[in-house]
């Protein structure tokens, strides 16, 4: 199962990602974690990313895609993965599509957790007020002001991905304003339906392949027998023609011989009769 979770900050992506990891035995791939791991391992891509980050630059898309490529080749990603924080832009999505195509992998689904931004801001404000009331420390990035900026960034950069994946029929939208349990149940329902559809398609393709193979196998002996029979018939016809030619020649010669013999016999009998008649005439003259 290979997934992407989309949704603005505070939509609950992290919580749902952890649940999917446990349910499907797949790995959660965070671009930040992968970058740090690549740098620590001093991989070629990690070293390049380290130099860029050390100079204060932003890691380019091709480096991030290279790190993802290395990561999904690892054994623990064999069953699938969830991409968290990537892609963030359409060019990144296109680069990811190219990477997966090269590895002959497909993306199963892109799940969008759709939320109401006003409700999200209200949640943060309520949480911050409660933390202050309890005397707890408030994170610098967990304030309504920071959330407002992050939401604006999401709308301008990441939201176009919704249209991108919708056109490719990969997008599945879930109401992120439901309770955590309900969101989990809805995601499970969607992924189960996808799994069933893929299993059915795979079974159908296998059946078609088996049928084609059987038909091909059955056609081979028949073709051989037909060819052999045709060859036999042709041979028999050839032999028959040859025999007819041979039989025809003696018959002609025999017929000619019979005709010649009959003619000779007729001539001999005629000659014999003539001689007998001549002898009789001679005898009569002698007596006279």
Secondary structure, 3 states (H helix, E strand, C coil): CEEEEECCCCCCHHHHHHHHHHHHCCEEEEHHHHHHHHHHHCCHHHHHHHHHHHCCCCCCHHHHHHHHHHHHCCHHHCCCEEEECCCCCHHHHHHHHHHHHHCCCCCCEEEEEECCHHHHHHHHHHHHHHHHHCCCCCCCCCCHHHHHHHHHHHHHHHCHHHHHHHHCCCEEEEECCCCHHHHHHHHHHHHHHHHHHHHHHHHHHHHHHHHHHHHHHHHHHHHHHHHHHHHHHHHHHHHHHHHHHHHHHHHHHHHHHHHHHHHHHHHHHHHHHHHHHHHHHHHHHHHC
